[in-house]
Amino acid sequence: VLNIPGTTNGYPVTSIASNAFLLRGTLTSVTIPDSVTNIGTCAFDQCYDLTNITFGNGVTTIGLGAFIDCLGLTSIAIPDNVTTIGSQAFSLCRNLTNFVFGSGVATIGSEAFNSCIGLASITIPDNVTTIGTRAFDSCTGLTNITIGSGATNIGQYVLNGCTSLTTAAIGIPSIEDSLFTYSYSGFNAYPDLTSITLLESVTNVGICAFSACTSLTNVSIGSGVSSIAANAFLGCTALLAITVTPNNS
């Protein structure tokens, strides 16, 4: 059990250094004080038995690979003071089943949740503006995702390998082909994805936006959509119904 002090030798503790607790196999619980603002690169990398993290009110940045391969983590609630979840921050946390983003998170780094196969549902709130490349790559247990209206910077292959995805609700104002792109061509990327809801905040559906969603059967279009580009649903041969809200002129 680790309780990081707020001060040491008369000085405030403001950062957890890179590799600080790398491979501490017996570590089960960590409490981070309010004085800490940054959790460094791979700070708790491969702490396999870590099951509990208490974040202080001062943490703003969770660094690259900070909790990578922490197999004991099952549930995490990010406090509102955190603004950045770094690349690979929770990558390979295979037993993580519940993750809640705080209202301050603006950036989800590349591969932040790569191979988190235990995640079944994820909600990305409106405050998130950047979702990095392959952020949820190979989350094979993910069945449902909701993406809020704030994401304006989205990397490639965000949902690559999410082969169990069945439903998606999307609020991104302009949906481009980067969201559902897949790194392997000629492959049924999302074999179980049958339903997509475009929330009220969506205004534009870009070229080939859903061309990888070949199993899609139902699309619900909200009141804000004013433009659907060429080939937006190219290859969606299973599509049976398109429902448009009466409020959309």
Disulfide bonds with the S-S distance in Angstrom:
none
